[in-house]
Amino acid sequence: MHRRAWLPILLLIAIAGVIAGCTASDPGAGASGDQKKPEGTAAQASFPRTIKHMKGETVIKERPVKIAAPYLSFVDDLVVLDEIPVAAQGMAMMSSFPNLQKKLDGKPVIDLGKEVSMERLLASQPDLIIASDDMADKYEQLSQIAPTVIFPYNEDWKGTLQLIAGAIGKEEKAAAFLADFDRKAKEYKAKLASRSGETVLFAMYGGKEFITFNEQRVADFYKELGLKPVPGNEKGGSLSLETLSTMNPDHIFIVNNYATPIKKGVKETLKDNTIWNGMKAPKSNQVYYIEDTSILGPMPLGKMIAIEEVMKAMGNR
């Protein structure tokens, strides 16, 4: 699977993010997230607005109500901003993102497919299309369907949330979410201070190797929460069980890998493995299994869930 299905992390790690300076001009205040146009709100007064993005500038005449997200990661951003997209990529894959799925359950979202269907996108009749840079070559085609902005895929999930918020008049909502995240991260960091000398590894298991992640991908765990990375694994990559045993981290988080799921589950598969059972984390009952893949992606809801999962797992003393 490639980046169109979001999971750059699920295929063998680390697609470098494209970094671009995209800013929203004339930002306005937040607005209600329902499917009716707000009346007399600050957000309404701030439209039309001109949004700078990777393919130039797009004028958005009024606050969009029917927003299409032909990129899975951006669906998470919209949900955090209290916007349910009219159409979205990857709805059939939502079982790997259970927390996002809960937000979308029962909502009439058109599935654009794993590979985005332009026909379904056209049929959804969006007011605005928010696409990623991997659809930059289709910008003219997308713009014929609806006003379109192209934002970069990168690890700066906070910046991406602000870009999307600026396009739809939800700046205040984004600011509130980020403030809540920062507050929780500081609180959790203080509570986890007693663990700061213990090494922590985040990985997926594919049956033969453990897939680990570069520092930027997991920066929220180490920088925000003050956790200690495993020396020698700064760039991430694939680790054999034997190599992992030499690193011997104090804590291991195993994240669901739907690209190559383990039929019996990782815990059951490794329970009788001598090398695994000889490591510190399994011996100390400090291996934690997480089903929601989004904790490792540049997705704001996923990041919030991630720090809460870490706190729940490690904050017991």
C-alpha positions as CSV (number, residue, x, y, z in Angstrom):
1,M,0.0,0.0,0.0
2,H,1.3,3.5,-0.8
3,R,0.7,7.0,0.4
4,R,-2.6,7.3,-1.3
5,A,-4.1,5.0,1.3
6,W,-2.3,7.2,3.9
7,L,-0.3,4.5,5.6
8,P,3.2,5.4,4.5
9,I,4.1,4.1,7.9
10,L,2.5,0.7,7.4
11,L,4.4,-0.3,4.4
12,L,7.9,-0.1,5.4
13,I,8.2,3.2,7.0
14,A,8.9,6.6,6.5
15,I,7.9,8.5,3.4
16,A,9.5,11.8,3.7
17,G,7.0,14.6,4.1
18,V,6.9,17.4,1.6
19,I,7.4,20.6,3.4
20,A,5.8,23.7,1.9
21,G,5.0,27.1,3.2
22,C,1.2,27.2,2.8
23,T,-0.6,29.8,4.8
24,A,-4.2,31.0,4.9
25,S,-4.6,34.7,4.4
26,D,-7.3,36.7,6.1
27,P,-8.1,34.2,8.9
28,G,-11.4,34.3,10.6
29,A,-12.9,32.9,13.8
30,G,-14.3,29.5,14.4
31,A,-17.8,28.4,13.5
32,S,-20.3,25.7,14.1
33,G,-19.5,22.3,12.6
34,D,-23.1,21.3,11.5
35,Q,-24.3,21.0,8.0
36,K,-26.1,24.4,8.0
37,K,-24.4,27.6,7.0
38,P,-23.7,29.8,10.0
39,E,-25.6,33.0,10.2
40,G,-24.1,36.2,11.6
41,T,-20.9,34.4,12.8
42,A,-17.4,35.8,12.6
43,A,-16.4,32.9,10.3
44,Q,-19.1,33.9,7.9
45,A,-18.0,37.5,8.0
46,S,-14.4,36.5,7.1
47,F,-15.4,35.0,3.8
48,P,-14.5,35.3,1.0
49,R,-10.9,34.4,1.8
50,T,-7.9,33.6,-0.3
51,I,-6.0,30.5,0.6
52,K,-2.4,30.0,-0.4
53,H,-1.4,26.4,-1.1
54,M,0.9,24.3,-3.1
55,K,-0.7,25.0,-6.5
56,G,-1.2,28.8,-6.0
57,E,-4.2,30.5,-4.5
58,T,-7.8,29.6,-4.2
59,V,-10.6,32.0,-3.4
60,I,-13.3,30.5,-1.1
61,K,-16.3,32.7,-1.4
62,E,-18.2,31.5,1.6
63,R,-17.8,29.0,4.5
64,P,-17.8,25.5,2.9
65,V,-20.5,23.1,4.1
66,K,-19.8,20.0,1.9
67,I,-16.1,19.3,2.2
68,A,-14.4,16.4,0.4
69,A,-11.2,14.9,1.7
70,P,-9.6,12.7,-0.9
71,Y,-6.8,11.9,1.6
72,L,-7.4,9.8,4.6
73,S,-5.2,11.7,7.1
74,F,-7.1,14.9,6.4
75,V,-10.4,13.2,7.4
76,D,-8.9,13.1,10.9
77,D,-8.2,16.8,10.8
78,L,-11.8,17.6,9.7
79,V,-13.3,15.4,12.4
80,V,-11.2,17.2,15.1
81,L,-12.6,20.5,13.7
82,D,-16.2,19.2,14.0
83,E,-16.6,18.8,10.3
84,I,-17.9,15.5,8.8
85,P,-16.7,15.3,5.2
86,V,-19.3,14.7,2.5
87,A,-16.8,12.3,0.8
88,A,-13.6,10.8,2.0
89,Q,-10.8,8.4,1.0
90,G,-10.5,5.1,2.7
91,M,-13.8,4.7,4.5
92,A,-13.5,0.9,4.1
93,M,-10.2,0.9,6.0
94,M,-11.6,2.6,9.1
95,S,-11.4,-0.5,11.2
96,S,-7.7,0.2,11.6
97,F,-8.6,3.6,13.0
98,P,-11.2,2.7,15.6
99,N,-11.2,6.1,17.3
100,L,-11.8,7.9,14.0
101,Q,-14.3,5.3,13.0
102,K,-16.4,6.1,16.1
103,K,-16.6,9.7,15.1
104,L,-17.9,8.7,11.6
105,D,-20.2,5.9,12.5
106,G,-23.7,6.6,11.2
107,K,-22.6,9.6,9.2
108,P,-23.4,9.7,5.4
109,V,-19.9,9.9,4.1
110,I,-19.3,8.8,0.5
111,D,-16.4,6.4,0.3
112,L,-14.0,7.7,-2.4
113,G,-12.1,4.4,-2.3
114,K,-8.6,3.4,-1.6
115,E,-7.6,4.8,-4.9
116,V,-9.7,8.0,-5.1
117,S,-12.6,7.7,-7.6
118,M,-13.1,11.0,-9.5
119,E,-16.6,9.9,-10.4
120,R,-17.6,9.5,-6.8
121,L,-15.9,12.8,-5.9
122,L,-17.9,14.6,-8.6
123,A,-21.1,12.9,-7.5
124,S,-20.6,14.2,-3.9
125,Q,-21.0,17.8,-5.2
126,P,-18.6,19.3,-2.7
127,D,-18.2,23.0,-1.9
128,L,-14.5,22.5,-1.2
129,I,-11.9,19.8,-1.9
130,I,-9.0,19.5,0.5
131,A,-6.4,17.3,-1.2
132,S,-2.8,16.2,-0.4
133,D,0.3,16.9,-2.6
134,D,0.1,13.5,-4.1
135,M,-2.9,14.8,-6.1
136,A,-1.2,18.0,-7.2
137,D,-1.0,16.7,-10.8
138,K,-4.8,16.5,-10.8
139,Y,-5.3,20.0,-9.4
140,E,-7.0,21.4,-12.6
141,Q,-9.3,18.4,-12.8
142,L,-10.2,18.7,-9.1
143,S,-10.8,22.5,-9.5
144,Q,-13.4,21.8,-12.2
145,I,-15.4,19.9,-9.6
146,A,-15.1,22.5,-6.8
147,P,-12.6,25.0,-5.3
148,T,-9.6,23.0,-4.3
149,V,-6.6,23.5,-2.0
150,I,-3.6,21.3,-2.0
151,F,-1.8,20.9,1.3
152,P,1.5,19.0,1.9
153,Y,1.7,15.7,3.5
154,N,4.3,16.0,6.3
155,E,5.0,15.2,9.9
156,D,3.9,18.6,11.1
157,W,0.4,17.6,12.1
158,K,-0.1,20.7,14.1
159,G,0.7,22.9,11.2
160,T,-1.5,20.9,8.9
161,L,-4.5,21.2,11.3
162,Q,-4.0,25.0,11.3
163,L,-3.9,25.0,7.4
164,I,-7.1,23.1,7.1
165,A,-8.8,25.2,9.8
166,G,-7.8,28.3,8.0
167,A,-9.4,27.1,4.8
168,I,-12.8,26.4,6.4
169,G,-13.0,29.1,9.1
170,K,-12.3,26.9,12.1
171,E,-9.1,28.6,13.5
172,E,-10.5,28.9,17.0
173,K,-11.5,25.2,17.0
174,A,-7.9,24.2,16.0
175,A,-6.4,26.5,18.6
176,A,-8.6,25.0,21.3
177,F,-7.6,21.5,20.3
178,L,-3.9,22.2,20.2
179,A,-4.1,24.0,23.6
180,D,-5.8,21.0,25.1
181,F,-3.1,18.7,23.6
182,D,-0.3,20.8,25.0
183,R,-1.9,21.0,28.4
184,K,-2.3,17.2,28.5
185,A,1.2,16.6,27.2
186,K,2.7,18.8,29.9
187,E,0.6,17.1,32.6
188,Y,1.5,13.6,31.4
189,K,5.2,14.5,31.1
190,A,5.3,15.6,34.7
191,K,3.5,12.3,35.8
192,L,5.9,10.2,33.7
193,A,9.0,11.9,35.0
194,S,9.9,8.9,37.1
195,R,10.1,6.9,33.9
196,S,12.4,9.3,32.1
197,G,15.5,7.0,32.4
198,E,13.7,4.0,31.0
199,T,14.0,3.3,27.2
200,V,10.8,3.1,25.2
201,L,10.3,1.6,21.7
202,F,7.3,1.9,19.3
203,A,7.1,-0.8,16.7
204,M,4.9,-2.8,14.4
205,Y,5.4,-6.5,14.0
206,G,5.1,-8.2,10.6
207,G,5.7,-11.8,11.6
208,K,9.4,-11.9,11.0
209,E,10.6,-8.4,11.7
210,F,9.7,-5.4,13.9
211,I,9.1,-2.2,12.0
212,T,10.3,0.9,13.9
213,F,10.1,4.6,13.2
214,N,12.3,7.6,12.7
215,E,12.5,10.2,15.5
216,Q,10.3,12.7,13.6
217,R,7.5,10.2,13.3
218,V,7.4,9.5,17.1
219,A,8.6,12.9,18.3
220,D,5.3,13.4,20.3
221,F,6.2,10.5,22.5
222,Y,9.8,11.5,23.2
223,K,9.8,15.3,23.1
224,E,6.3,16.0,24.4
225,L,6.2,13.3,27.0
226,G,9.9,13.2,27.9
227,L,10.3,9.5,27.1
228,K,13.8,8.0,26.4
229,P,14.3,6.6,22.9
230,V,16.3,3.4,22.3
231,P,19.9,4.3,21.4
232,G,20.8,3.2,17.9
233,N,17.3,3.4,16.6
234,E,17.1,7.1,15.7
235,K,16.5,6.5,12.0
236,G,14.0,3.6,12.5
237,G,13.8,0.7,10.1
238,S,13.3,-3.1,10.3
239,L,14.7,-5.0,13.2
240,S,15.0,-8.7,13.6
241,L,14.0,-10.2,16.9
242,E,17.7,-10.9,17.6
243,T,18.6,-7.3,17.0
244,L,15.8,-6.0,19.1
245,S,16.9,-8.3,22.0
246,T,20.3,-6.6,21.9
247,M,18.6,-3.2,22.2
248,N,16.5,-4.7,25.0
249,P,14.2,-1.7,25.7
250,D,12.4,-1.3,29.0
251,H,9.0,-0.7,27.4
252,I,7.7,-1.8,24.0
253,F,4.5,-0.5,22.4
254,I,3.3,-2.8,19.6
255,V,1.0,-1.0,17.2
256,N,-1.6,-2.8,15.0
257,N,-0.1,-3.5,11.5
258,Y,-3.1,-4.1,9.3
259,A,-0.9,-4.3,6.2
260,T,0.4,-7.6,7.4
261,P,-1.9,-8.7,10.2
262,I,-0.8,-11.5,12.5
263,K,-3.7,-14.0,12.5
264,K,-3.2,-15.2,16.1
265,G,-2.2,-11.8,17.3
266,V,1.3,-10.6,18.3
267,K,1.0,-11.5,21.9
268,E,-0.1,-15.1,21.2
269,T,2.5,-15.5,18.4
270,L,5.4,-14.6,20.6
271,K,4.3,-16.1,23.9
272,D,6.6,-19.1,23.6
273,N,9.5,-17.4,21.9
274,T,12.6,-17.8,24.0
275,I,14.4,-14.7,22.8
276,W,11.3,-12.6,23.2
277,N,10.6,-13.9,26.7
278,G,14.2,-13.2,27.7
279,M,13.9,-9.5,27.1
280,K,13.3,-6.9,29.8
281,A,9.9,-5.6,28.6
282,P,8.1,-9.0,28.3
283,K,9.7,-10.2,31.6
284,S,8.5,-7.1,33.3
285,N,5.0,-7.1,31.7
286,Q,5.9,-3.8,30.0
287,V,4.8,-4.7,26.5
288,Y,1.6,-2.8,25.4
289,Y,-0.6,-3.6,22.4
290,I,-2.4,-0.8,20.6
291,E,-5.0,-1.4,17.9
292,D,-5.4,2.1,16.6
293,T,-2.9,2.6,13.8
294,S,-3.5,6.4,13.7
295,I,-1.3,6.9,16.8
296,L,1.7,6.7,14.5
297,G,0.4,9.0,11.7
298,P,0.3,12.8,11.4
299,M,-3.3,12.8,12.5
300,P,-4.4,15.0,15.4
301,L,-7.0,12.7,16.9
302,G,-4.5,9.9,16.7
303,K,-1.9,12.0,18.5
304,M,-4.3,12.8,21.3
305,I,-5.2,9.1,21.6
306,A,-1.4,8.3,21.5
307,I,-0.4,10.3,24.5
308,E,-3.4,9.1,26.5
309,E,-2.5,5.5,25.6
310,V,1.1,6.0,26.8
311,M,-0.1,7.6,30.0
312,K,-2.5,4.8,30.7
313,A,0.3,2.2,30.0
314,M,3.2,3.8,31.8
315,G,1.7,6.1,34.4
316,N,1.0,3.4,37.0
317,R,3.5,4.6,39.5
